[in-house]
Amino acid sequence: MPQQDDKGHMPSSQMRGGNMLALAVFLLVAVGGGLAIGAVTLPGEWYAGLVKPWFNPPNWIFGPVWSVLYVFIAIAGWRTWQRERFGPAMKAWVAQMLANFAWSPVFFSAQRTGLALAVILLVLVFVLVFIRLTWPRDRVAAVLFLPYAAWVAFATALNGAIFWLN
């Protein structure tokens, strides 16, 4: 297991070779998976016809925001995997990723806004659990999840409002 300093940083000598390959895999899973799911579950006419709350952002903002967040998610997952591959924090990372990837098909494809609200609440819980578990050991991984937590909290409110209004 790579050694880290007291702030959770790995020496650059330990970030070469296999570790960089692992980072590439995490980026492929998070960013590639997110983009792929987004491409096959485009909002479409159904979503356009929904009543939306006043705080609904323009559709163009979702792609750039999620792209950045998926990079942060991948780096945090990679850092956690480097430290403890089968520990509770890694399990929380996997759980949030699975729930995250489930949300778009439930919301956009199945058009089940209530079930999607339950799914996104799970995402939020797993994100917060990940932050709590990584904070003492790897502050960088935890901080990388803070914008994600904020966005998922906002998305939860948005999903809840859409469910309520429709």
C-alpha positions in Angstrom: 0.0 0.0 0.0 1.4 3.4 -1.0 2.6 5.6 1.9 1.0 9.0 2.4 2.1 12.0 4.5 0.0 13.3 7.3 -2.2 15.3 4.9 -3.0 12.3 2.7 -0.6 13.2 -0.1 1.3 10.4 -1.9 4.9 11.0 -2.9 5.3 11.6 -6.6 7.5 8.4 -6.9 4.4 6.4 -5.8 2.2 8.0 -8.4 3.9 6.4 -11.4 3.4 3.1 -13.4 0.6 1.0 -12.0 -0.8 3.8 -10.0 -1.3 5.9 -13.1 -2.9 3.0 -14.9 -5.3 2.7 -11.9 -6.1 6.4 -12.2 -6.8 6.0 -15.9 -9.2 3.1 -15.1 -11.0 5.2 -12.4 -11.3 8.1 -14.9 -12.6 5.7 -17.6 -15.2 4.3 -15.2 -16.4 7.6 -13.7 -16.2 10.0 -16.7 -16.8 7.4 -19.4 -19.6 5.7 -17.5 -21.2 9.1 -16.7 -21.0 10.3 -20.3 -22.3 7.0 -21.7 -25.3 6.9 -19.4 -26.0 10.6 -20.2 -25.8 9.8 -23.9 -28.3 6.9 -23.7 -30.7 8.7 -21.4 -31.1 12.1 -23.0 -33.9 14.1 -21.4 -36.1 14.3 -24.6 -39.6 15.5 -25.0 -41.0 14.0 -21.8 -38.6 16.0 -19.7 -39.2 19.2 -21.8 -42.9 18.9 -21.0 -42.5 18.7 -17.3 -43.4 21.6 -15.0 -40.1 22.7 -13.4 -39.4 24.8 -10.4 -38.1 28.4 -10.6 -34.6 27.2 -9.7 -34.2 24.8 -12.6 -31.0 25.6 -14.3 -30.6 25.7 -18.1 -30.1 22.3 -19.7 -26.6 23.1 -21.0 -25.2 23.4 -17.5 -25.6 19.8 -16.6 -23.0 18.4 -19.0 -20.1 20.6 -18.0 -20.9 20.3 -14.2 -21.1 16.5 -14.3 -18.0 16.2 -16.4 -15.9 18.1 -13.8 -17.6 16.2 -10.9 -16.9 12.8 -12.5 -13.2 13.8 -12.7 -13.3 14.7 -9.0 -15.1 11.5 -8.2 -12.6 9.4 -10.1 -9.6 11.0 -8.4 -11.2 10.6 -5.0 -12.0 6.9 -5.7 -8.5 6.3 -7.0 -6.9 7.9 -3.9 -9.1 5.8 -1.7 -8.4 2.6 -3.7 -4.6 3.3 -3.2 -5.1 3.5 0.5 -7.6 0.8 1.3 -9.1 -1.2 -1.6 -11.8 -3.1 0.3 -12.4 -0.8 3.2 -15.6 1.0 4.2 -14.7 4.2 2.3 -14.1 2.3 -1.0 -17.4 0.5 -0.5 -19.2 3.9 0.0 -17.5 5.1 -3.2 -18.7 2.1 -5.2 -22.2 2.4 -3.7 -22.5 6.1 -4.6 -21.2 5.3 -8.2 -23.8 2.5 -8.7 -26.6 4.7 -7.3 -25.4 7.7 -9.4 -25.4 5.6 -12.6 -28.9 4.3 -11.8 -30.5 7.7 -11.4 -30.6 8.8 -15.1 -32.2 5.6 -16.4 -34.8 5.7 -13.6 -35.6 9.4 -14.1 -35.3 9.8 -17.8 -35.9 6.4 -19.3 -38.4 4.9 -16.9 -39.8 8.4 -16.2 -40.2 7.5 -12.5 -39.6 10.8 -10.7 -40.6 9.5 -7.3 -38.3 6.4 -7.6 -35.6 8.7 -8.9 -35.9 10.8 -5.8 -35.3 7.8 -3.6 -32.3 6.9 -5.8 -30.8 10.4 -5.6 -31.3 10.4 -1.8 -29.2 7.2 -1.7 -26.6 8.9 -3.8 -26.5 11.8 -1.3 -26.3 9.5 1.7 -23.4 7.5 0.2 -21.6 10.7 -0.8 -21.9 12.0 2.7 -20.7 8.7 4.2 -17.7 8.7 1.8 -16.8 12.3 3.0 -17.2 11.3 6.6 -15.0 8.1 6.2 -12.3 9.8 4.2 -12.0 13.0 6.1 -9.7 11.8 8.9 -7.4 9.8 6.5 -7.4 11.6 3.2 -8.6 15.1 3.4 -8.0 15.6 -0.4 -10.4 12.8 -1.3 -13.0 14.2 1.1 -12.7 17.7 -0.2 -13.0 16.5 -3.8 -16.4 15.2 -2.8 -17.6 18.5 -1.3 -18.7 20.0 -4.6 -20.3 16.7 -5.5 -22.3 16.7 -2.3 -23.4 20.3 -2.9 -24.5 19.4 -6.5 -26.3 16.2 -5.4 -28.1 18.1 -2.7 -29.2 20.7 -5.3 -30.2 17.9 -7.7 -32.2 16.2 -4.9 -34.1 19.4 -4.3 -34.7 19.7 -8.1 -35.8 16.1 -8.4 -38.1 16.6 -5.4 -39.7 19.7 -6.9 -40.2 18.1 -10.2 -41.9 15.1 -8.5 -44.1 17.5 -6.5 -45.1 19.7 -9.5 -45.9 16.8 -11.8 
